[in-house]
């Protein structure tokens, strides 16, 4: 019985469940580059290069295993332009009797898959994605009956399940997390270490030419592409992080520095989310370094928490709450996205630095995303759907299952507290403390009002004023609201006036 084993662009894993039990003599692996997936949002040019090149390299690795691979390129004149259209063509070409696929990461693709049995007139077997450490059902069982879904409690359950950083029933070192130790600013004389980057090979250069021709008007700097596109590249990137960066990752994971795009961050999330690395091997590599005394506990735990805790948790929230999750707007934010999110042209140096790095690399680390570009969107009242689309467009590692909960829940608090207990709002003082951005900025984080005042300062208090009715009773917001209550009415009016004038002065993307 011949089957088509259909592999999606973010499923580039040799142990993928849809490849289990494949019969090389009869089964065909189908991989397709389709316009529908390349354009449902206007993806960063480097994201398109990364996915298409990684797919082509992965197809070659499957052929080296002796598998038959039917690979349809984007520029194939007969390309139907969609998953469904290409699957229909492949079924006819190969006279297939069934289709086997691993469950997708995105709701819209699952809805598409559920129609394939009727569309194709064939059995379609959708297998569980076993690359994750918690199944969707397992997360749903954990969430059942809970009033709140705090990541910390899920993380502790996952630590117990895996036994990672555990001593019996107790956490290694006596604490579940060491976040308080992971908020140090960089030394003033700090010099960033060189990071492992990859020169494009011939196959990647061919993809670069394709993307330049087809998508050259998308956001992003095409010629700066230096990401790995193979399993071997991903392994090199992981080893570099573990050996050279993990020892300092914990201390400085929240730090930011001008013109230092990567610091000690992993740069492995693109490889994880496309399947070239797995969560298990990444965590075990960090644990092995800790076991050999090469990485401290605070760094190892902080890194493990991002993978075993946060990554698994946001996927669980996504599948638990979709499709309605994306429709909420708890703070009634309606403003359009400022144009500088696309151009980087703003006198706010922190935003310019984060957006310029994003344009050049299709990457920014989590504090730049949460506390710079995200914090501004929250304080400015940007419509959740607008900033969510921006994050999905511009980042190499962004797929809806991971992007949507992070932005909708963590950044914008649009879910009203499903994911985060309070909005992550901050004034310019936080950015000044965790970076060197402010020293050469047009604005001064120490000034609270006036033309040189950091806009984050009056936007922060304006945000509290605008959302007082919704947030004042939140226990974790009690301290700033007590401070606000002590402000004279005249000062509050001045804050609102300055915020209003500043926001009105921006050009908004239509």
Secondary structure, 3 states (H helix, E strand, C coil): CCEEEECCCCCCCCCCHHHCCCCCCCCEEEEECCHHHHHCCCCCHHHHHHHHHHHHHHHHHHHHCCCEEEEECCCCCCCCCCHHHHHHHHHHHHCCCEEEEECCCCHHHHHHHHCHHHHHCCEEEEECCCCCCCCHHHHHHHHCCCCCCCHHHHHHHHHHHHCCCEECCEEHHHCCCCHHHCCCCCCCCCCCCCCCCCCCCHHHHHHHHHHHHHHCCCCCCHHHCCCCCCHHHHHHHHHHHHHHHHHHHHHHCCCCECCECCCCCCCCHHHHHHCCCCHHHHHHHHHHHHHCCCCCHHHHHHHHHHHHHHHHHHHHHHHHHCCHHHHCCCCCCCECCECHHHHCCCCCHHHHHHHHHHHHHCCCCHHHHHHHHHHHHHHHCECHHHHHHHHHHHCCCCCHHHHHHHHHHHHCCCCCCCCCCCCCCCCHHHHHHHCCHHHHCCCECCCCCCCCECHHHHHHHHHHHHCHHHHCCCHHHHHHHHHHHHCCHHHHHHHHHHHHHHHHHCCECC
